[in-house]
């Protein structure tokens, strides 16, 4: 009974002091946190249970200061669909958010120089395609056949005291070709889940161009071996080639590469600017007053203010 009573014992938030309801406690290493305080933490933060009360208080101070950065943020470029990477190129800042009204969501504002890397991860999943025999039992094809689907993730590695990775999915639903995974017989045509039969690969529809031959844009597909295969001895064993040749797949792949390249480019520009600012200044002769001077941060003579080299 004592243990049962302790389970329902009213707790107080170690951060704000408010009472915590039965299902509202968020455990910390050395205390408790209410739902309201936990909701103010960074959405990219995942180590709450290993954090102390002082750790959480420090992060909440950081998050409160972040609101000023959000207010000063002016979007100049937006990348992505549901979850967006928004750049403020003038201030050298960016944020990642899925909120429609991101100004009130307080997304973490990071500097371009905080980026330590960026990757596009394409997760592949497969489900075996089976058929029903005369008794209605599920049977495998020989060789086995598979329906493939894909998810696209951006992973941004950052230098931040509260998280080191921002990972989000580009696509809302799995990218596939809606292939049915249970056919009525071993000789049934491949079909979509809506019941529409698919043509046998290699037998193009009248007037159609095979996507593997000429993808959208008229350029060859990037040279890489199929992850899931497609044909084996003339028999279709997966839909992987069809899905990867689809417009939807290529759009998300291009979107991911665009985000990756944009972040790596602005990171490099930020590093180059910092390196130039920290480079040792060389004394020169001012063309206006003739003094030997080390130009100031604006590139001007420290004696007469003339723009050296301008």
Secondary structure, 3 states (H helix, E strand, C coil): CHHHHHHCCCEECCCCCCEECCCCCEECCCCEECHHHHHCCCCCCCCHHHCCHHHHHHHHHHHHHHHHHHHHCCCCEEEECCCEEEEECCCCEEEEECCCCHHHHCCCCEEHHHEEEEEEEEEEEEEEEEEECCCCCEEEEEEEEEEEEEEEEEEEEECCCCCCEEEEECCCCCECCCECCEECCCCCCCEECCCCECCCCCCCCCCCCCCCCCCCCCCCCCCCCCCCCCEECCEECECHHHHHCCHHHHHHHHHHHHHHHHHHHHHHHHHHHHHHHHCCCCCEECCCCCCEECCCCCCECCCCCCECCC
